[in-house]
Amino acid sequence: MNLEIITKEDLREFKNEMLGEIKQLMQPGQGQSKKWLKSNEVRKLLNISPGTLQNLRINGTLSFTRIGSIMYYKLEDINKLLEGGLR
């Protein structure tokens, strides 16, 4: 049995990393396109149904990150999916 000890400093570092990522998600694009898209944005971009998007998640074709009940998709991953589909 492996035992790992988490210190207060570990928790502070985790908190700072998490806050940094959340701030990055919340910032407007500043002239750039968004890095993360919500499910409805992905469906509109790919012109697919909610069921098709769910299948892409289930079979691992499109990775996602869930925060609470909202799923986010990297624009970079969507572009890779589109490029792979064109080949």
GROMACS elastic network, one bead per residue, 0.5 to 0.9 nm:
[ bonds ]
;  ai    aj funct       b0    kb
    6     9     6  0.81438   500
    6    10     6  0.60534   500
    6    11     6  0.72538   500
    7    10     6  0.51044   500
    7    11     6  0.65217   500
    7    12     6  0.87769   500
    8    11     6  0.50520   500
    8    12     6  0.62053   500
    8    13     6  0.86263   500
    9    12     6  0.50080   500
    9    13     6  0.61351   500
    9    14     6  0.85360   500
   10    13     6  0.51645   500
   10    14     6  0.61567   500
   10    15     6  0.85993   500
   11    14     6  0.50176   500
   11    15     6  0.60692   500
   11    16     6  0.86173   500
   12    15     6  0.50261   500
   12    16     6  0.61886   500
   12    17     6  0.86330   500
   13    16     6  0.51576   500
   13    17     6  0.62155   500
   13    18     6  0.85947   500
   14    17     6  0.51567   500
   14    18     6  0.60889   500
   14    19     6  0.85490   500
   15    18     6  0.51189   500
   15    19     6  0.60519   500
   15    20     6  0.84966   500
   16    19     6  0.51489   500
   16    20     6  0.60895   500
   16    21     6  0.86640   500
   17    20     6  0.51048   500
   17    21     6  0.63025   500
   17    22     6  0.87073   500
   18    21     6  0.51512   500
   18    22     6  0.61802   500
   18    23     6  0.85840   500
   19    22     6  0.50568   500
   19    23     6  0.60391   500
   19    24     6  0.84999   500
   20    23     6  0.51628   500
   20    24     6  0.61979   500
   20    25     6  0.87364   500
   21    24     6  0.50469   500
   21    25     6  0.63065   500
   21    26     6  0.87075   500
   22    25     6  0.50573   500
   22    26     6  0.61929   500
   22    27     6  0.87313   500
   23    26     6  0.50365   500
   23    27     6  0.61468   500
   24    27     6  0.54060   500
   24    28     6  0.85669   500
   25    28     6  0.81621   500
   25    34     6  0.85938   500
   25    35     6  0.78125   500
   25    36     6  0.70001   500
   27    30     6  0.78698   500
   28    31     6  0.82838   500
   28    32     6  0.85281   500
   28    33     6  0.88679   500
   28    34     6  0.75930   500
   29    33     6  0.55382   500
   29    34     6  0.54210   500
   29    35     6  0.80179   500
   30    33     6  0.80995   500
   32    35     6  0.85522   500
   33    75     6  0.86537   500
   34    37     6  0.69478   500
   34    74     6  0.87378   500
   34    75     6  0.71565   500
   35    73     6  0.83196   500
   35    74     6  0.57939   500
   35    75     6  0.53092   500
   35    76     6  0.72435   500
   36    72     6  0.59338   500
   36    73     6  0.53790   500
   36    75     6  0.56561   500
   36    76     6  0.85346   500
   37    40     6  0.81349   500
   37    41     6  0.59223   500
   37    42     6  0.63332   500
   37    71     6  0.83904   500
   37    72     6  0.54083   500
   37    73     6  0.51730   500
   37    74     6  0.64116   500
   37    75     6  0.65348   500
   38    41     6  0.53792   500
   38    42     6  0.63684   500
   38    43     6  0.88066   500
   38    70     6  0.72534   500
   38    71     6  0.60224   500
   38    73     6  0.63865   500
   39    42     6  0.51183   500
   39    43     6  0.61777   500
   39    44     6  0.86759   500
   39    50     6  0.81380   500
   39    53     6  0.78934   500
   39    70     6  0.79148   500
   39    71     6  0.62390   500
   39    72     6  0.65894   500
   39    73     6  0.73718   500
   40    43     6  0.50900   500
   40    44     6  0.62386   500
   40    45     6  0.85956   500
   40    50     6  0.81845   500
   41    44     6  0.51813   500
   41    45     6  0.60946   500
   41    46     6  0.86095   500
   42    45     6  0.50117   500
   42    46     6  0.60382   500
   42    47     6  0.80136   500
   42    48     6  0.82443   500
   42    53     6  0.81788   500
   42    73     6  0.76166   500
   42    75     6  0.86703   500
   42    78     6  0.80121   500
   43    46     6  0.52915   500
   43    47     6  0.54006   500
   43    48     6  0.50157   500
   43    49     6  0.63193   500
   43    50     6  0.69214   500
   43    52     6  0.86982   500
   43    53     6  0.69212   500
   44    48     6  0.68480   500
   44    49     6  0.86846   500
   45    48     6  0.80797   500
   46    49     6  0.89960   500
   46    78     6  0.86183   500
   46    82     6  0.85001   500
   48    51     6  0.81247   500
   48    52     6  0.60898   500
   48    53     6  0.67840   500
   49    52     6  0.52367   500
   49    53     6  0.64209   500
   49    54     6  0.86906   500
   50    53     6  0.51452   500
   50    54     6  0.61837   500
   50    55     6  0.87154   500
   51    55     6  0.62293   500
   51    56     6  0.87035   500
   52    55     6  0.50153   500
   52    56     6  0.62968   500
   52    57     6  0.87348   500
   53    56     6  0.50523   500
   53    57     6  0.63861   500
   53    58     6  0.87072   500
   53    62     6  0.83513   500
   54    57     6  0.50886   500
   54    58     6  0.61164   500
   54    59     6  0.86708   500
   55    59     6  0.60428   500
   55    60     6  0.83157   500
   55    61     6  0.83383   500
   56    59     6  0.55539   500
   56    60     6  0.61118   500
   56    61     6  0.50158   500
   56    62     6  0.53925   500
   56    63     6  0.82238   500
   57    60     6  0.52079   500
   57    61     6  0.62173   500
   57    62     6  0.53058   500
   57    63     6  0.62196   500
   57    64     6  0.72091   500
   58    61     6  0.77392   500
   58    62     6  0.84032   500
   59    62     6  0.79913   500
   60    63     6  0.61972   500
   61    81     6  0.77183   500
   62    73     6  0.78199   500
   62    77     6  0.68530   500
   62    78     6  0.72156   500
   62    81     6  0.74423   500
   63    72     6  0.89216   500
   63    73     6  0.67106   500
   63    74     6  0.78873   500
   63    77     6  0.73142   500
   63    78     6  0.89995   500
   64    71     6  0.63458   500
   64    72     6  0.55563   500
   64    74     6  0.71719   500
   65    70     6  0.83688   500
   65    71     6  0.55996   500
   65    72     6  0.51454   500
   65    73     6  0.64874   500
   65    74     6  0.85499   500
   66    69     6  0.65901   500
   66    70     6  0.56667   500
   66    72     6  0.61881   500
   66    73     6  0.89472   500
   67    70     6  0.54593   500
   67    71     6  0.63588   500
   67    72     6  0.77173   500
   68    71     6  0.80431   500
   73    76     6  0.85408   500
   73    77     6  0.72966   500
   73    78     6  0.75018   500
   74    77     6  0.52512   500
   74    78     6  0.65632   500
   74    79     6  0.87898   500
   75    78     6  0.50815   500
   75    79     6  0.62047   500
   75    80     6  0.86517   500
   76    79     6  0.51453   500
   76    80     6  0.62839   500
   76    81     6  0.87152   500
   77    80     6  0.50299   500
   77    81     6  0.62013   500
   77    82     6  0.86805   500
   78    82     6  0.62419   500
   78    83     6  0.86359   500
   79    82     6  0.50563   500
   79    83     6  0.61280   500
   79    84     6  0.85127   500
   80    83     6  0.50779   500
   80    84     6  0.60208   500
   80    85     6  0.85054   500
   81    84     6  0.51530   500
   81    85     6  0.61746   500
   81    86     6  0.87881   500
   82    85     6  0.50935   500
   82    86     6  0.63928   500
   83    86     6  0.52168   500
   83    87     6  0.67198   500
   84    87     6  0.55397   500
